[in-house]
Amino acid sequence: MHSLAVYQLKGGVGKTTTAVNLAALAARDGWPTLLWDLDPQGAAGHVLGADPAGIKVKKLLRGEQAAGRLVEHTPWRHLDVLPSNRKLRNVDAHLGSGHTDGSWVQTWLKRFSENYRLVVIDCPPALGGLAESILRNASLLLLPTEPGPLARRAVDQVREHLEELGIKKPPLRTFFNQVDRRRRMHREMAEDPSQFLPFASPVTIPASAAVERMGMECAPLYAYAGASHPAVQAFEALWQDTRKVLEKPGRKGKT
């Protein structure tokens, strides 16, 4: 099983829409996929119509509540979701407090590997015990980044944080998201992302009103925007690029 963590320290960069769309495209391609929403805002679960009411954070961390029982099927074949709610905002207060430690994410990834080929994690935009546990156990870390003068700094901050924690893995993949080609800087940075971002994917995702509608449609983008939509095609290309990295010869999924 592979685990893909969609992460950034900065909010508003399209982290959740990326996680939902990549999970949906993987499932469409026949990969049994779980979208694990670990952002307290719970947006990924909301988009897929999940009900997070039953989550009890303390019991979950202590192993007294089975995460597997909180998994919900979605209307899309091969795609399940484990939702989040605002109670997860206190998770770092419990991690390492004697109830559990950083192995919590690792434990559940191993259990999920029995049923899924891919787990996509929508990470909280923060530092802390939960984020650290995710970063230590993901197969691949995908960083959406908005074009702009601070794009490289946002990625460098994540890399510095990994170094401080002594985490040499997972490998990183970055990409420009919400690219508005009416803006000169966006166009220039999107033409050759590798000049501005380390570990850059050649794929860029355009800014689109259709993507912003995901929260209203409660569906992945391809389900309502159509295969010919530029943003759908861009996410398709991003999924294929991500899949290629995950399946790179010599690399094994982390369970």
C-alpha positions, -999 to 999 in steps of 0.1 A, spaced: 0 0 0 11 36 -7 3 66 15 2 100 -1 3 130 23 -9 163 9 7 189 32 15 226 35 22 249 64 2 276 47 -36 273 44 -56 283 13 -33 266 -12 -58 240 -24 -46 212 -2 -80 197 3 -92 199 -33 -59 183 -43 -64 154 -19 -100 148 -29 -93 149 -66 -62 127 -65 -80 101 -43 -110 101 -67 -89 97 -98 -69 69 -82 -102 51 -73 -115 57 -108 -84 39 -121 -93 9 -100 -71 15 -70 -90 8 -37 -84 42 -21 -91 57 13 -92 95 18 -81 100 54 -91 135 65 -69 146 93 -75 183 90 -98 195 118 -117 216 94 -131 184 79 -135 198 44 -124 167 25 -149 145 43 -176 172 37 -169 172 0 -175 135 -2 -206 136 20 -192 120 51 -207 123 86 -179 130 112 -203 131 142 -191 98 157 -154 107 161 -142 107 197 -106 118 197 -94 106 231 -109 71 226 -95 70 190 -60 77 201 -62 53 230 -74 25 206 -108 24 224 -125 35 192 -117 17 160 -109 40 132 -120 14 107 -155 16 120 -156 53 111 -147 47 75 -176 55 51 -182 44 16 -188 71 -11 -209 70 -42 -177 65 -62 -165 29 -67 -133 20 -48 -133 53 -29 -139 54 9 -134 83 33 -124 86 70 -138 120 80 -125 145 105 -141 171 128 -131 200 149 -123 178 179 -91 168 160 -78 203 167 -68 190 202 -51 159 190 -16 173 196 -25 178 233 -31 140 235 -2 127 213 27 120 235 7 126 267 9 90 279 -22 79 260 -4 73 227 27 85 207 38 92 172 32 56 161 -6 62 160 -6 70 123 18 42 115 -5 17 133 -35 27 114 -18 28 80 -7 -9 86 -43 -18 93 -56 1 63 -31 -18 41 -53 -48 43 -81 -31 23 -65 -3 3 -39 2 -23 -36 39 -16 -43 61 14 -45 99 7 -41 120 38 -54 155 39 -30 169 65 -35 198 89 -17 230 79 4 230 110 34 217 129 29 194 158 27 157 169 1 147 144 18 163 114 51 148 125 36 113 127 22 117 92 55 130 78 74 101 93 51 75 78 39 87 44 52 71 12 52 105 -6 47 141 5 30 163 -20 31 201 -15 7 223 -34 21 258 -37 7 291 -51 29 309 -76 44 340 -61 75 354 -44 70 333 -13 65 300 -31 100 287 -26 101 298 10 69 278 18 86 247 5 119 254 22 102 258 55 88 223 52 122 210 42 138 227 72 112 212 95 119 177 82 156 183 88 150 195 123 130 163 130 156 141 114 132 129 88 150 119 56 119 104 41 93 107 26 104 120 -8 89 153 -18 70 164 -48 59 200 -53 36 217 -78 20 250 -86 -17 252 -78 -43 279 -85 -24 293 -114 -40 324 -128 -26 329 -163 -39 364 -165 -11 373 -141 23 376 -156 42 362 -126 19 331 -125 24 325 -163 62 328 -160 65 305 -130 42 279 -145 62 278 -178 91 261 -160 82 252 -123 116 236 -118 133 271 -119 113 282 -89 105 250 -69 126 221 -58 113 186 -67 88 203 -90 62 184 -110 59 198 -146 21 198 -140 4 230 -129 -33 233 -118 -52 263 -131 -73 286 -109 -109 276 -117 -144 285 -105 -153 249 -111 -128 238 -84 -142 263 -60 -176 247 -65 -165 213 -51 -178 222 -16 -213 230 -31 -214 200 -55 -201 176 -28 -182 156 -55 -148 153 -71 -142 177 -99 -144 152 -127 -178 140 -116 -195 173 -126 -172 194 -146 -165 169 -174 -134 153 -188 -126 181 -212 -125 208 -185 -89 222 -182 -88 217 -144 -100 181 -147 -73 175 -173 -47 191 -151 -56 170 -121 -56 139 -143 -20 148 -153 -10 154 -117 -24 120 -107 -5 103 -135 27 121 -124 21 112 -88 13 77 -96 46 74 -116 65 86 -85 47 61 -62 53 32 -86 89 41 -93 110 9 -96 128 1 -64 103 20 -43 79 2 -20 47 15 -5 50 22 32 26 4 54 
